């Protein structure tokens, strides 16, 4: 979980920096990079939700049904990361 939170913070920082650079300079390529960084940041939210759902509440132990939720959340994150379902990401797994 700590790794996901650190990645979220780093992606958020990069997204803000690229958005500021895009606003100041104006090229379409920097705007596209900023949008991509915001998408990466939102991807971390899926991973955090999957991690939270994957642990049974109260016990801290991983339940088999909760493990399915965790894997499904990771799969949703993969689809989001690969461009909303293009075959590049899912086929490489």
Residue pairs with C-beta under 8 A, 6 or more apart in sequence:
1 48
1 51
4 44
4 47
4 48
4 51
5 48
7 44
8 41
8 44
8 45
8 48
11 37
11 40
11 41
11 43
11 44
12 41
14 37
14 40
15 34
15 37
15 38
15 40
15 41
18 30
18 33
18 34
18 37
19 34
19 37
19 38
21 30
21 34
22 30
22 31
22 33
22 34
39 80
40 81
42 80
43 77
43 80
43 81
46 73
46 76
46 77
46 80
47 73
47 74
47 77
49 73
50 69
50 70
50 71
50 72
50 73
50 74
50 76
50 77
51 70
51 73
53 66
53 69
53 70
53 73
54 62
54 66
54 67
54 69
54 70
54 71
54 73
55 61
55 62
55 66
55 70
56 62
56 63
56 66
62 70
78 89
78 90
78 93
79 85
79 89
79 90
81 89
82 88
82 89
82 90
83 89
